Each structure stands twice: as structure tokens, then as C-alpha cells.
Amino acid sequence: MKAEDGGKIGEVLGYPVFATTKISADNYLIGDFSQLAIANWGGLEIAKNDFYDDRRFISSLNAIMSFDAKVLQATAMCHITKA
């Protein structure tokens, strides 16, 4: 199945369907995502790691961003599993 722009893979009962690797097989999440609050703090921190591979003079960049999510209304989301 090929995703359209934005990751949409189709529709079910007129609602858009998206796929992700962040939820295991045979598990589904349906809901009103306008009832999901997402917050971040501290911004994006990018730091150079000089000790990544000293032998070859290779360094790396590490990026860290802190965020959290909370469902505002519990009845807005439903977790479905395959029986």
C-alpha cells in the first residue's frame, strides 16, 4: 500500500487512514485528534559529539527535543485490537 502526500493510505467510513511503524501490528487507534494536546518545551537542542569516532576524526550531531501529548477528552480516542 502506497501512502499519499502526508502519509494518508486511504479512508474508512469517510475518515482518513494513516499508517505508522510506531504502533504494533493488529493494533489500531481511531479518534478525534483535535482533542489531542501536544506540548513541547526547551526548543530543539543540537550538540556536536566530538567523541563519536576519534580514530577516524569523525564526529556526529545529536538532536534532542522534549515533548508530550495528552488526550483532552477520554471518549475522543479508541484503541482497537485484532481478536
ABEGO torsion letter per residue (X at the ends): XBBBBGGBAEBBGGBBBBBBAABBBGBBBBEBAAABBBBBBGEBBBBBBAAABAAAGBBBBBBBBBBBBBBABAAABBBBBBX
